[in-house]
Amino acid sequence: MNKLIGFVTLTASLLAVGANAGVKEADTDTRAQAKYIPQRADDIAWENDKIAYRIYGPKLAVTEPTGSGIDVWVKSTQSMVIDRWYKAGNYHEDHGEGLDFYGVGHSRGCGGLGIWDGKELHNSGHWDSYEIKESGANRAVFEVKYAPWDIGGGRKISETRTFELAADSNLNKLTSLLAGDAGEVTVGIGIAKGPGGEIYQDKEKGILAYWQKADKNHGIIGCGVVTDPKNVVGFAENKLNHLILVRVRTGVPFTYYAGACWDRGCNAVASFDEWKNYLTNK
């Protein structure tokens, strides 16, 4: 963890580390927040009044190298839940506020990316360093860096990515800067495959969307990615992911949007058509 020293900027209340470390609960007027969770293997979790997300950190990589996919926590309350759910430790069960029943594993989750070589997707590992830039009130913003990873052909690439989630939105704004000598690359932005479900691909609108098969206990999660259509070169899939393929140059930032909805959430999206319309009009 020494690599984090000097880069991490946190309030004093977030510096506690250890198995029983706590984090200060959000103020009642907070509508968006981001937090580093050292007591849960270096998770970074963020949420607003609609939905919550998390990514996995270096400590988890030691025991469970799941990588850089984006997890979804669905909510049926507008209040902030991160602190309570982590403290309780049983967020895979719904106790009246929502739960985590989204499957990430080694997939890209809901909007993670990799480098597509035409046959294979090359993914980064867990985040390497981070900085929370804004948390509280109406917006959560943080930056993570991913250490260089192999993208095939003896080439490596690294990434700096900024996550931004505004209140009242289901979608994260993600700005990625790739670094390396690869020049132009094809980025595959992914949505995890599930058993069954419906897929929607629209190159002209730059949209990839997925509507999961209903879970008999917890309902349906929809995921979506929206990007600039002029950079979209097509769609692909591998064993774990549906992918929208985007042409990107190293050293030039690019932005896309990714997020999820829940048909039982506080702004419930009841059908796939409603979700596609939301993404189209984001």
N, C-alpha and C positions, 0 to 999 in steps of 0.2 A: 504493500500500500504506500510505500515511500514515494512512488511516482505521482501521488496525488498532492503531496505537500507543495505548497507554493502556488498551486493552480486553483485549488478549491476555495471558494469564498462562500461562507455560510454565516448566518447569525449564530450567536453563542448557543442558543437553544438547540441547534442541530449538530453540535460537535460531539455529543455523547456517543460513545462507541462501546459495543459489547452485547452480550446475549440479552441482557435485560435493559438496554438503553431505551429511553423514551424520546418522543418528539412532541413538541408543543402543539396543542390543538389549534386549529385555525380560528381566527376571530369570527364572530357571528355574521359580519358583513362581508366575509370572504366569499367570492364566487368562482375563484380559480386559484389553484396552488400547485406547487411542485416541491417534492421533498426527497432527500437522500435518506435511505432506510438502512443504516449499517447493521441493525439487529436482524435483518432478513437478507443476509448474504449480499449486501450492497445493491439492493434494488434502488432504482429511481422511479418514483410513482408520481403521477400528476392527475389532476381532475378539475372539473368545473361543475356547474349546477346541473349537468346533463349526464355525464359519463366519466369514467376514469380509465387510466392506462398505466402500464409500467414496462420498464426494460430491466434486464438482468445485468448484474455487475461482476467484477473480478473474483469476488469471494465464491460465488456460485460456480464459476468456471472450474474450480478445483475439484468439485464433486459432481457437477452436472453441467457439462459443457453445451448448454442449449444454444448459445450464441446471441445474435442481435435482433431476434424477432420482437415484435411489439405485442404485448398482452393487452387484453380488454377486460375491464371490470364494469359490469352493467349495474345501473343504479335506478331505483324507483323513488329516490328522494333528491331534493335540490340541495340538501345540506352536504357539507364535506364529510367524507367517510374514511379517508385514508388512515387517520390516526386510530380510530375505533377498530377498524377491521384488522389492522396489523396487531394492535394490542390484544384483541380477542384471539387472533390466530386461526379462526375457522371461517375464513371468507369464501370457502368453497360451498358453504351452505347459506341459504337465504333466510335471514332473520328479520325480514320485513323492509330491508333497504336495498336489496340486490345481492349480487354475488359474483364470483369469478367462476364461470363455467366454459370459458373460451379455451380451446386447446392450441398451444403454440409449439411446444417441443422444439424440434430443430427446424421448423418452418420459418417463414418470414412474418408469421402472425398477421397483424392487420396493418400492412404498409411498410414493413421493413424492406431493405433493398439488398441486391447483390450484383455482381458483374456477370453478364450472360455471354458465353463464348460461342453460342450457336447450338450447343448441345448440353452444356452444364452451367449451373449457377454457382458462382464462387462467392461465399459469404464471409463477412468479418466475424470476429469473435465478440465476446462481451465488451462493453465500453471500457476504455482504458483510463480516461480522466474526464472530469465534468466540472461545470460551473453553473450554479443556479443564478440567473440574472434577474428574474422577477417572480415574485410569488405573493399572492394576496390580491385583494380587491377584485379586479375584473380580468386578469390575465396571468398566465403562467408561462414563463420562458426559461429555457435552460439549454446549455450547449454540452455536447459530448464529443470526445475524440475516440476514434477507433484506430488501433495500431495497424501498421501495414500488414496486408494479407496477400497470399498468393492468388493471382487471377489467371494462372496458366501461362504457358510459353515463357517461363522464367521471369515473368513480370510481377511486380507487387504494386499495391495501391493503398492509400490510407484515406480516412474520411474525417471531416469535421462536420457535425450536423447540429443545427439549431431546431429545437422543438418549440412551437408556440401554440397554446390553446387558450382561446378567448372564451369568456363566459357566454352561455347561450348557444354554443356551437358544438356539434358532434365531431367536427373535423379538426385535426391537427394541421397546422401549417409547418411544413418541414423544408428547411433550406440546407442543401448538402453541397459541400465543397470537397471534391476528390483531388488528391495530390499523388503525383507519380509521373513516370515517363511514358505512360501508355498512350498519351494523346487522346484521340477519340475512342470512347468505349460505349458499349451498349449496357445500360443499367436495366435490370429486371426488378421492378417494384412488385412485391408479392402479397397475396392473400392466401392464408392457409386453406388447404383443401379439407373438407369434412366429409363424412359419409352422406351421400346424397346432396341435396341443395341445388340451387339455380345459379348460373353464371351469366353475366351481362358484359359485353365488350363493345365499345363504341370508339373507333379510332378517330372519327371526325370530331368527337367531343372530348377525347382524351380521358375516357372513363373505363375503369374496370370495377365491377361490383359483384358481390356474392351474397346470396340469401341462403342461410343454412337450413338444413332440414330441421323441423321442429323437434326440440327436446321435450319429451312428454311431461317433465317436471318443471322445466324452466323457460320454455318458450323458444323464441327465435332471435338470433343475432344476425344482423346484416353488416357487412364490411364494404368499404369502397375506397378507391384511389382515383383522384382527379389530377391531371397534369396538362401542361400546354400541348395541345394536339399537334402543333407544328413539329414537335420533337419526337412524336410517337412513331415508331417504325413497325409496330405490330404487337402480337400477343404470343405467348408460349405457355407451356406448363412443364413441370417436372413431377416427380413422385409426391412432393409435399405441397406444391404451390401452383396457383394460377398467377400468371405474370403479365404485366403490361411493360413493353420494351420501349426504352427511351434513349435517344442518342444524346450523349453528354461528352463534353470536353473536360479533361483534367485542368484544374486551375480556374475554372469558370463556374461560379455557384449556379445551382438550379433549384427551383422550388416546386413542390407538389403538395397535395393535400391528401390526408388519409384519416379514416375514422370509422366509427361503428355506431349502430343503433340497436335498440332492443324493443321488441313488440310489447313488452310489459313495463317499459321505462316511463319516467315522468313526462317525457314528450314522445310517447309511444308512436312508432312507425309501424302501421298495422299490416302493410303489404310490401312486396318487392317493387311494385309500381310506384308506391309512395317514396320508397328509398331511392329509386332511380331518379325520380323527379327532384328530390332533395339534392342529390349530387349534381344534377344538371343545372340547378339554380343556386348553387352554393355561393 
